[in-house]
Amino acid sequence: MMMKRLMLAGSLVTSIVIALSYGTARAEVRSPIGDWLTGQGGAVVRISPCSNGAGLCGRIVGLMLDAGVPEPADYRGRPQCGFELIRPSEQQGELWRGGIVDPRNGDRYHAEFHVTRMGELALRGYIGLPIFGQTQHWLRYQGRVPRSCRINQAQMAQSVLPDQVNADQRD
């Protein structure tokens, strides 16, 4: 009788541990922190905690530039490298909400983003309501970003995971 109780208790504990670990794994949110190749492939944006600790921000850390081409300037006339593109974003479940600024002209938009099942960053910029916006899918950038901020096409191609390039499913 005592042996049956011990076996039953052991089975119960094992079931609880499995259920809890399954729930934890399913509840795990994919983090957008890291380097991302933008939708058009012209820049690498590093998403990290904001310097003031208020959510996540994203700065341009790499630009695809051919040799001899000068670094483009932002709308204020400053180099685009280091420009804070994604303004403080707060997490709401798997979604992050904040703002985004076009470095070319300073236009500001609301933004929301999340990491899809395929590992892409789905970033939607919009005016007013999300329905009035556009979504870009960014790929995680695996390469090294040089201090010069200059990245050539070969570096870009080698630094994106092959399964991301061939992804045909998106959230």
N, C-alpha and C positions, 0 to 999 in steps of 0.2 A: 504494500500500500504506500509506504513512504517513498519507495523507488518510483512509483507511478507519479506521485506528486512532484518529485524532483524533475522527472522527465517532462511533465506537463509545464512546470514552471520554466524549465530551460527552453522549451519550444515557444512558450509565450514571450520570453525575453528576446529570443532570436527573431521572432516575427515583428516585435516592436522595433528592434534595431534596424531591421531591413526596411520597414515602413518609414521610419524616420529618415534613414539615409536616402531613400528614394524621394521623399518629399523635399529634402534639402537639395538634392541634385536638380530636381525639377524647378525649384524656386531660385536657383542660382542665376543671377543676371549677368549677361555677357557685358564685359566692360568696354566702353569706348575709349578708354585711356590708351594712348599710343600714337604712332605715326600713321597717317592715312594719305593715300594718293587720291587727289581730288577727281571728280567725275570726268573732267576733260583731260586729266593726266598731266597738267602743267605745273602742279605744285604739290608739295608734301606739307600737310598740316599736322602739328603735334597737339593732341588733346591731352590736357593734364589739369590737375587742380589749379584753380585761379590763385594768383599770388596773395589775394586777401582771404583765401579759404572759402569763398562763397561759390560753391559749385565747380563746374568745369569750364575751362576756356580753351580756345584753339588758336595757335599762332602759326604763321607760315614759317617753316624752317628749311624748306628746299624749293628751288625753282628750276624747272627744266629749261636750261639756256645753252645755246650753242656757243662755242668758243668765240670770244670777241664781241658777243652781244651784251650790251650793258644791262644791268639789273633794272627792271621796270620800277617806276616810282608809284607810290600810292596817291590817293587824291589830295594829300597834303604836301606832296613833293618829296616825301621821304622814301627810302628804299622799302620795297614790299617785304623783304626778308625781316622777320620779327613782328610783322603786322598782326595785331590781334583781330582775327577774322570772326571767331566765335566768341561772343560776349557771355558773361556769366550765365550758365545753364544749370537749372535745378532739376534733380531727379524726381520723377513721378512714376514709380514702378520701373518698367524697363525703358521708359521714355524719358528723354532729357529735353527740357524746354528752356529757351533763352532767346538770344538774338544773334544775328549774323550781319556783317557789314561787307559790302562790295568794296575791295581795296582800290578799284579803279575810279570810282566816282563818289564813294562815301554813302551810297544808299543803304538804308538800314531796314532790316526785315525781322519779323518774328522767325524763330527757327525751332524745330524739334527734330531729334535724331535718336536712333537706337541701332544696335547691332543685330543684323538679321540672322536667321538660322544658318545661312551660307557664310557668315562671317564678314559680310559687308557692312559698312556704315550707311544707313539710309538717312539722309539729311534732307529735310523739307524746309524750304524758305517760303514765307508767305506774308501777305499783307492782310490784316484783319483776321480772317478765319483760315484754317489750314486748307480748306477746300479751294481757296484762291491762291494756290502756290504751285511750286514745282519741286519734285524730289530728285536728288542726285544720289547715285550709289558710289561710294568711295571704297577703294580696296586697301586693306592693311598693307603698309609699306614695311618691308622686312630689312631693307638695306641700311647702310650707314649714311647719315646726312653730314656732309662736310661743313666745317665752320664757314666756308665761303658761301654756303647756301646754294651753290651751283651743282646741279645734277644733270648728267647727260642722258640721252635716250637709252643707251646700253645699261647704265646703272638702274634706270627706272625699270626696264624690262626684266632684269635679273632679280629685282627686289620685290616682286609681286608673286604671291604663291600661285602656281599653275592652276590649281582647282578654282581659284577666284576668277581668273581670266576666262575660264570656260564655264563659269556658272550659268546655268540656264533656268534656275529657280530663284525666285526672290520673294521675300515676305511682302 
